[in-house]
């Protein structure tokens, strides 16, 4: 992982949680990333130096398996988040980038752009999520495994470029389903227990088979490639023990990104920044890389 990534991710978490606020009167360009996930919706704004400036994260069930299933709900939530961030920054957000999981049909990818546009921003470009994540991680050789709410995306990286990617069902929502079934409780209560630090160790034997399935998906997607290291991102990866289970099952070293749920949103915003700088003739920020 490149040296600046942990700092970027910590700063992103701070602005999302509201522990840091932008100083009034800040000028310069703004770069916006929108991440429509199965379990969450993220809006992130970077400043002219590419550092996290403002943002919002909201739980949302508007996407399933990479497909927008609640268009109106997604637009309403994103519009409200946009209004809050604009009030915080004192300026309007007019353009953004968004992302999509690998393997999603082109028509559904455009639906993601339509959500952004209906919320009041021009969607300049859609970037695949593995490539977005790698704008933060800077992996040269290895595989990025993005475990989201409903799916697991696997991208094989060679010489810094994605050479293979796929997305399969299984993610954080499956943790909830297993917990709900075991205790005969509502899905929402299971979600709360999953995030309760006092419950997580006790629940690990229940959710371990889901983690093992994620490792199996990863093994299937990388079997035709010589992969020596796995990089885990995505909200479900924050569950304690996840990295250890995947490492044990694959027999490969596994590195868990700090604030893993924020890697892809930050990468989408950085894609906006890099494209804008390239098109304006500015030199893009140097990206240190890691040899996996």
TORKOL-4160 file (C-alpha; in steps of 0.2 Angstrom, whole numbers, padded with zeros to 4 digits, m for minus):
292
<pt num="1" X="0000" Y="0000" Z="0000"/>
<pt num="2" X="0007" Y="0017" Z="m0005"/>
<pt num="3" X="0013" Y="0028" Z="0010"/>
<pt num="4" X="0000" Y="0041" Z="0009"/>
<pt num="5" X="m0015" Y="0029" Z="0008"/>
<pt num="6" X="m0017" Y="0027" Z="0027"/>
<pt num="7" X="m0017" Y="0046" Z="0030"/>
<pt num="8" X="m0029" Y="0049" Z="0016"/>
<pt num="9" X="m0041" Y="0036" Z="0023"/>
<pt num="10" X="m0040" Y="0043" Z="0041"/>
<pt num="11" X="m0044" Y="0060" Z="0035"/>
<pt num="12" X="m0058" Y="0053" Z="0025"/>
<pt num="13" X="m0065" Y="0045" Z="0040"/>
<pt num="14" X="m0064" Y="0061" Z="0050"/>
<pt num="15" X="m0073" Y="0072" Z="0038"/>
<pt num="16" X="m0087" Y="0058" Z="0036"/>
<pt num="17" X="m0089" Y="0057" Z="0054"/>
<pt num="18" X="m0089" Y="0076" Z="0056"/>
<pt num="19" X="m0074" Y="0077" Z="0068"/>
<pt num="20" X="m0066" Y="0089" Z="0056"/>
<pt num="21" X="m0074" Y="0103" Z="0046"/>
<pt num="22" X="m0068" Y="0113" Z="0031"/>
<pt num="23" X="m0062" Y="0131" Z="0036"/>
<pt num="24" X="m0074" Y="0145" Z="0029"/>
<pt num="25" X="m0069" Y="0154" Z="0014"/>
<pt num="26" X="m0059" Y="0140" Z="0006"/>
<pt num="27" X="m0056" Y="0142" Z="m0013"/>
<pt num="28" X="m0050" Y="0131" Z="m0027"/>
<pt num="29" X="m0056" Y="0116" Z="m0036"/>
<pt num="30" X="m0068" Y="0103" Z="m0029"/>
<pt num="31" X="m0068" Y="0085" Z="m0034"/>
<pt num="32" X="m0083" Y="0074" Z="m0030"/>
<pt num="33" X="m0085" Y="0055" Z="m0029"/>
<pt num="34" X="m0102" Y="0046" Z="m0027"/>
<pt num="35" X="m0102" Y="0028" Z="m0022"/>
<pt num="36" X="m0119" Y="0019" Z="m0023"/>
<pt num="37" X="m0116" Y="0003" Z="m0013"/>
<pt num="38" X="m0128" Y="m0011" Z="m0008"/>
<pt num="39" X="m0127" Y="m0006" Z="0011"/>
<pt num="40" X="m0122" Y="0012" Z="0010"/>
<pt num="41" X="m0122" Y="0028" Z="0000"/>
<pt num="42" X="m0106" Y="0039" Z="0000"/>
<pt num="43" X="m0103" Y="0057" Z="m0006"/>
<pt num="44" X="m0085" Y="0063" Z="m0004"/>
<pt num="45" X="m0077" Y="0080" Z="m0009"/>
<pt num="46" X="m0058" Y="0082" Z="m0011"/>
<pt num="47" X="m0050" Y="0099" Z="m0011"/>
<pt num="48" X="m0038" Y="0106" Z="m0024"/>
<pt num="49" X="m0024" Y="0096" Z="m0017"/>
<pt num="50" X="m0034" Y="0080" Z="m0017"/>
<pt num="51" X="m0036" Y="0079" Z="0002"/>
<pt num="52" X="m0053" Y="0075" Z="0009"/>
<pt num="53" X="m0063" Y="0091" Z="0013"/>
<pt num="54" X="m0081" Y="0086" Z="0016"/>
<pt num="55" X="m0093" Y="0071" Z="0014"/>
<pt num="56" X="m0107" Y="0060" Z="0020"/>
<pt num="57" X="m0110" Y="0042" Z="0022"/>
<pt num="58" X="m0128" Y="0035" Z="0024"/>
<pt num="59" X="m0134" Y="0017" Z="0026"/>
<pt num="60" X="m0145" Y="0013" Z="0011"/>
<pt num="61" X="m0154" Y="m0002" Z="0003"/>
<pt num="62" X="m0155" Y="0006" Z="m0015"/>
<pt num="63" X="m0143" Y="m0006" Z="m0024"/>
<pt num="64" X="m0143" Y="m0024" Z="m0025"/>
<pt num="65" X="m0129" Y="m0035" Z="m0034"/>
<pt num="66" X="m0123" Y="m0019" Z="m0042"/>
<pt num="67" X="m0140" Y="m0014" Z="m0049"/>
<pt num="68" X="m0150" Y="0001" Z="m0044"/>
<pt num="69" X="m0167" Y="m0006" Z="m0037"/>
<pt num="70" X="m0173" Y="0010" Z="m0029"/>
<pt num="71" X="m0170" Y="0024" Z="m0040"/>
<pt num="72" X="m0181" Y="0037" Z="m0031"/>
<pt num="73" X="m0174" Y="0032" Z="m0014"/>
<pt num="74" X="m0156" Y="0034" Z="m0021"/>
<pt num="75" X="m0160" Y="0051" Z="m0028"/>
<pt num="76" X="m0168" Y="0058" Z="m0013"/>
<pt num="77" X="m0154" Y="0052" Z="m0001"/>
<pt num="78" X="m0140" Y="0059" Z="m0013"/>
<pt num="79" X="m0149" Y="0075" Z="m0015"/>
<pt num="80" X="m0151" Y="0078" Z="0004"/>
<pt num="81" X="m0133" Y="0073" Z="0007"/>
<pt num="82" X="m0127" Y="0085" Z="m0007"/>
<pt num="83" X="m0137" Y="0099" Z="0001"/>
<pt num="84" X="m0129" Y="0096" Z="0018"/>
<pt num="85" X="m0112" Y="0096" Z="0010"/>
<pt num="86" X="m0115" Y="0112" Z="0000"/>
<pt num="87" X="m0121" Y="0121" Z="0015"/>
<pt num="88" X="m0105" Y="0116" Z="0024"/>
<pt num="89" X="m0094" Y="0121" Z="0010"/>
<pt num="90" X="m0103" Y="0137" Z="0005"/>
<pt num="91" X="m0103" Y="0132" Z="m0013"/>
<pt num="92" X="m0113" Y="0121" Z="m0026"/>
<pt num="93" X="m0108" Y="0104" Z="m0031"/>
<pt num="94" X="m0111" Y="0103" Z="m0050"/>
<pt num="95" X="m0101" Y="0088" Z="m0057"/>
<pt num="96" X="m0096" Y="0071" Z="m0050"/>
<pt num="97" X="m0088" Y="0054" Z="m0054"/>
<pt num="98" X="m0096" Y="0038" Z="m0049"/>
<pt num="99" X="m0092" Y="0020" Z="m0049"/>
<pt num="100" X="m0098" Y="0003" Z="m0054"/>
<pt num="101" X="m0094" Y="m0015" Z="m0049"/>
<pt num="102" X="m0086" Y="m0026" Z="m0063"/>
<pt num="103" X="m0098" Y="m0036" Z="m0074"/>
<pt num="104" X="m0113" Y="m0025" Z="m0072"/>
<pt num="105" X="m0122" Y="m0023" Z="m0089"/>
<pt num="106" X="m0119" Y="m0006" Z="m0098"/>
<pt num="107" X="m0138" Y="m0001" Z="m0096"/>
<pt num="108" X="m0137" Y="m0003" Z="m0077"/>
<pt num="109" X="m0121" Y="0007" Z="m0076"/>
<pt num="110" X="m0130" Y="0021" Z="m0084"/>
<pt num="111" X="m0143" Y="0020" Z="m0071"/>
<pt num="112" X="m0130" Y="0024" Z="m0058"/>
<pt num="113" X="m0125" Y="0040" Z="m0068"/>
<pt num="114" X="m0144" Y="0044" Z="m0070"/>
<pt num="115" X="m0145" Y="0044" Z="m0050"/>
<pt num="116" X="m0131" Y="0057" Z="m0049"/>
<pt num="117" X="m0138" Y="0068" Z="m0062"/>
<pt num="118" X="m0156" Y="0067" Z="m0055"/>
<pt num="119" X="m0148" Y="0073" Z="m0038"/>
<pt num="120" X="m0142" Y="0089" Z="m0047"/>
<pt num="121" X="m0124" Y="0085" Z="m0053"/>
<pt num="122" X="m0117" Y="0081" Z="m0070"/>
<pt num="123" X="m0110" Y="0063" Z="m0070"/>
<pt num="124" X="m0094" Y="0066" Z="m0079"/>
<pt num="125" X="m0088" Y="0048" Z="m0079"/>
<pt num="126" X="m0090" Y="0031" Z="m0072"/>
<pt num="127" X="m0075" Y="0021" Z="m0066"/>
<pt num="128" X="m0075" Y="0003" Z="m0062"/>
<pt num="129" X="m0073" Y="0000" Z="m0043"/>
<pt num="130" X="m0057" Y="m0010" Z="m0043"/>
<pt num="131" X="m0048" Y="0004" Z="m0053"/>
<pt num="132" X="m0055" Y="0017" Z="m0041"/>
<pt num="133" X="m0048" Y="0007" Z="m0026"/>
<pt num="134" X="m0031" Y="0006" Z="m0034"/>
<pt num="135" X="m0030" Y="0024" Z="m0036"/>
<pt num="136" X="m0029" Y="0024" Z="m0017"/>
<pt num="137" X="m0019" Y="0008" Z="m0014"/>
<pt num="138" X="m0007" Y="0009" Z="m0028"/>
<pt num="139" X="m0005" Y="m0010" Z="m0030"/>
<pt num="140" X="0007" Y="m0015" Z="m0044"/>
<pt num="141" X="0005" Y="m0034" Z="m0042"/>
<pt num="142" X="m0008" Y="m0043" Z="m0033"/>
<pt num="143" X="m0027" Y="m0044" Z="m0031"/>
<pt num="144" X="m0039" Y="m0032" Z="m0024"/>
<pt num="145" X="m0054" Y="m0040" Z="m0016"/>
<pt num="146" X="m0069" Y="m0028" Z="m0013"/>
<pt num="147" X="m0082" Y="m0036" Z="m0001"/>
<pt num="148" X="m0097" Y="m0025" Z="m0001"/>
<pt num="149" X="m0115" Y="m0027" Z="0006"/>
<pt num="150" X="m0121" Y="m0039" Z="m0008"/>
<pt num="151" X="m0106" Y="m0044" Z="m0018"/>
<pt num="152" X="m0088" Y="m0048" Z="m0018"/>
<pt num="153" X="m0077" Y="m0040" Z="m0032"/>
<pt num="154" X="m0060" Y="m0047" Z="m0037"/>
<pt num="155" X="m0048" Y="m0038" Z="m0048"/>
<pt num="156" X="m0031" Y="m0045" Z="m0053"/>
<pt num="157" X="m0018" Y="m0031" Z="m0055"/>
<pt num="158" X="m0003" Y="m0033" Z="m0066"/>
<pt num="159" X="0010" Y="m0019" Z="m0068"/>
<pt num="160" X="m0003" Y="m0007" Z="m0059"/>
<pt num="161" X="m0017" Y="m0011" Z="m0072"/>
<pt num="162" X="m0033" Y="m0022" Z="m0069"/>
<pt num="163" X="m0031" Y="m0037" Z="m0081"/>
<pt num="164" X="m0046" Y="m0047" Z="m0074"/>
<pt num="165" X="m0061" Y="m0043" Z="m0064"/>
<pt num="166" X="m0077" Y="m0051" Z="m0059"/>
<pt num="167" X="m0091" Y="m0048" Z="m0046"/>
<pt num="168" X="m0100" Y="m0062" Z="m0037"/>
<pt num="169" X="m0115" Y="m0063" Z="m0025"/>
<pt num="170" X="m0109" Y="m0064" Z="m0006"/>
<pt num="171" X="m0105" Y="m0050" Z="0006"/>
<pt num="172" X="m0110" Y="m0041" Z="0022"/>
<pt num="173" X="m0129" Y="m0044" Z="0019"/>
<pt num="174" X="m0126" Y="m0062" Z="0020"/>
<pt num="175" X="m0118" Y="m0060" Z="0037"/>
<pt num="176" X="m0134" Y="m0052" Z="0043"/>
<pt num="177" X="m0145" Y="m0066" Z="0035"/>
<pt num="178" X="m0135" Y="m0079" Z="0044"/>
<pt num="179" X="m0136" Y="m0070" Z="0061"/>
<pt num="180" X="m0155" Y="m0067" Z="0059"/>
<pt num="181" X="m0158" Y="m0085" Z="0055"/>
<pt num="182" X="m0148" Y="m0092" Z="0069"/>
<pt num="183" X="m0157" Y="m0081" Z="0082"/>
<pt num="184" X="m0173" Y="m0079" Z="0074"/>
<pt num="185" X="m0172" Y="m0060" Z="0074"/>
<pt num="186" X="m0176" Y="m0047" Z="0061"/>
<pt num="187" X="m0163" Y="m0042" Z="0048"/>
<pt num="188" X="m0161" Y="m0025" Z="0055"/>
<pt num="189" X="m0157" Y="m0032" Z="0073"/>
<pt num="190" X="m0145" Y="m0043" Z="0065"/>
<pt num="191" X="m0136" Y="m0029" Z="0057"/>
<pt num="192" X="m0135" Y="m0020" Z="0074"/>
<pt num="193" X="m0127" Y="m0035" Z="0082"/>
<pt num="194" X="m0115" Y="m0037" Z="0068"/>
<pt num="195" X="m0108" Y="m0020" Z="0071"/>
<pt num="196" X="m0108" Y="m0022" Z="0090"/>
<pt num="197" X="m0090" Y="m0025" Z="0096"/>
<pt num="198" X="m0096" Y="m0035" Z="0112"/>
<pt num="199" X="m0105" Y="m0047" Z="0100"/>
<pt num="200" X="m0093" Y="m0049" Z="0086"/>
<pt num="201" X="m0081" Y="m0062" Z="0094"/>
<pt num="202" X="m0096" Y="m0073" Z="0099"/>
<pt num="203" X="m0104" Y="m0072" Z="0081"/>
<pt num="204" X="m0088" Y="m0076" Z="0072"/>
<pt num="205" X="m0092" Y="m0095" Z="0071"/>
<pt num="206" X="m0108" Y="m0091" Z="0063"/>
<pt num="207" X="m0102" Y="m0079" Z="0050"/>
<pt num="208" X="m0085" Y="m0088" Z="0047"/>
<pt num="209" X="m0093" Y="m0099" Z="0033"/>
<pt num="210" X="m0098" Y="m0083" Z="0024"/>
<pt num="211" X="m0080" Y="m0077" Z="0025"/>
<pt num="212" X="m0074" Y="m0094" Z="0019"/>
<pt num="213" X="m0086" Y="m0092" Z="0004"/>
<pt num="214" X="m0078" Y="m0075" Z="0000"/>
<pt num="215" X="m0061" Y="m0084" Z="0000"/>
<pt num="216" X="m0068" Y="m0097" Z="m0011"/>
<pt num="217" X="m0074" Y="m0084" Z="m0024"/>
<pt num="218" X="m0057" Y="m0075" Z="m0023"/>
<pt num="219" X="m0048" Y="m0092" Z="m0026"/>
<pt num="220" X="m0059" Y="m0095" Z="m0041"/>
<pt num="221" X="m0056" Y="m0078" Z="m0049"/>
<pt num="222" X="m0037" Y="m0078" Z="m0047"/>
<pt num="223" X="m0033" Y="m0097" Z="m0051"/>
<pt num="224" X="m0027" Y="m0093" Z="m0069"/>
<pt num="225" X="m0015" Y="m0079" Z="m0063"/>
<pt num="226" X="0000" Y="m0079" Z="m0052"/>
<pt num="227" X="m0006" Y="m0069" Z="m0037"/>
<pt num="228" X="0006" Y="m0067" Z="m0022"/>
<pt num="229" X="m0004" Y="m0055" Z="m0011"/>
<pt num="230" X="m0022" Y="m0050" Z="m0008"/>
<pt num="231" X="m0028" Y="m0033" Z="m0003"/>
<pt num="232" X="m0045" Y="m0032" Z="0006"/>
<pt num="233" X="m0056" Y="m0017" Z="0005"/>
<pt num="234" X="m0075" Y="m0014" Z="0007"/>
<pt num="235" X="m0086" Y="m0012" Z="0022"/>
<pt num="236" X="m0088" Y="m0031" Z="0026"/>
<pt num="237" X="m0069" Y="m0033" Z="0028"/>
<pt num="238" X="m0070" Y="m0022" Z="0044"/>
<pt num="239" X="m0077" Y="m0037" Z="0053"/>
<pt num="240" X="m0064" Y="m0044" Z="0065"/>
<pt num="241" X="m0056" Y="m0060" Z="0059"/>
<pt num="242" X="m0060" Y="m0057" Z="0041"/>
<pt num="243" X="m0042" Y="m0055" Z="0035"/>
<pt num="244" X="m0036" Y="m0070" Z="0045"/>
<pt num="245" X="m0049" Y="m0082" Z="0038"/>
<pt num="246" X="m0046" Y="m0076" Z="0020"/>
<pt num="247" X="m0027" Y="m0078" Z="0023"/>
<pt num="248" X="m0029" Y="m0095" Z="0030"/>
<pt num="249" X="m0040" Y="m0102" Z="0016"/>
<pt num="250" X="m0030" Y="m0095" Z="0002"/>
<pt num="251" X="m0013" Y="m0098" Z="0009"/>
<pt num="252" X="m0008" Y="m0080" Z="0003"/>
<pt num="253" X="m0003" Y="m0065" Z="0013"/>
<pt num="254" X="m0018" Y="m0053" Z="0015"/>
<pt num="255" X="m0017" Y="m0035" Z="0019"/>
<pt num="256" X="m0032" Y="m0026" Z="0026"/>
<pt num="257" X="m0034" Y="m0007" Z="0021"/>
<pt num="258" X="m0037" Y="0005" Z="0035"/>
<pt num="259" X="m0055" Y="0011" Z="0035"/>
<pt num="260" X="m0059" Y="m0002" Z="0021"/>
<pt num="261" X="m0076" Y="0004" Z="0018"/>
<pt num="262" X="m0069" Y="0021" Z="0012"/>
<pt num="263" X="m0056" Y="0015" Z="m0001"/>
<pt num="264" X="m0068" Y="0015" Z="m0016"/>
<pt num="265" X="m0077" Y="0031" Z="m0012"/>
<pt num="266" X="m0060" Y="0040" Z="m0010"/>
<pt num="267" X="m0054" Y="0032" Z="m0026"/>
<pt num="268" X="m0069" Y="0038" Z="m0036"/>
<pt num="269" X="m0066" Y="0056" Z="m0030"/>
<pt num="270" X="m0047" Y="0054" Z="m0034"/>
<pt num="271" X="m0052" Y="0048" Z="m0052"/>
<pt num="272" X="m0062" Y="0064" Z="m0054"/>
<pt num="273" X="m0046" Y="0074" Z="m0048"/>
<pt num="274" X="m0034" Y="0065" Z="m0059"/>
<pt num="275" X="m0045" Y="0067" Z="m0075"/>
<pt num="276" X="m0048" Y="0085" Z="m0071"/>
<pt num="277" X="m0030" Y="0089" Z="m0069"/>
<pt num="278" X="m0025" Y="0079" Z="m0085"/>
<pt num="279" X="m0038" Y="0088" Z="m0095"/>
<pt num="280" X="m0033" Y="0105" Z="m0089"/>
<pt num="281" X="m0015" Y="0101" Z="m0093"/>
<pt num="282" X="m0009" Y="0101" Z="m0075"/>
<pt num="283" X="0003" Y="0087" Z="m0069"/>
<pt num="284" X="m0007" Y="0074" Z="m0059"/>
<pt num="285" X="m0002" Y="0070" Z="m0041"/>
<pt num="286" X="0012" Y="0058" Z="m0040"/>
<pt num="287" X="0006" Y="0040" Z="m0035"/>
<pt num="288" X="0019" Y="0030" Z="m0026"/>
<pt num="289" X="0016" Y="0012" Z="m0028"/>
<pt num="290" X="0018" Y="m0004" Z="m0019"/>
<pt num="291" X="0025" Y="m0020" Z="m0026"/>
<pt num="292" X="0013" Y="m0034" Z="m0020"/>
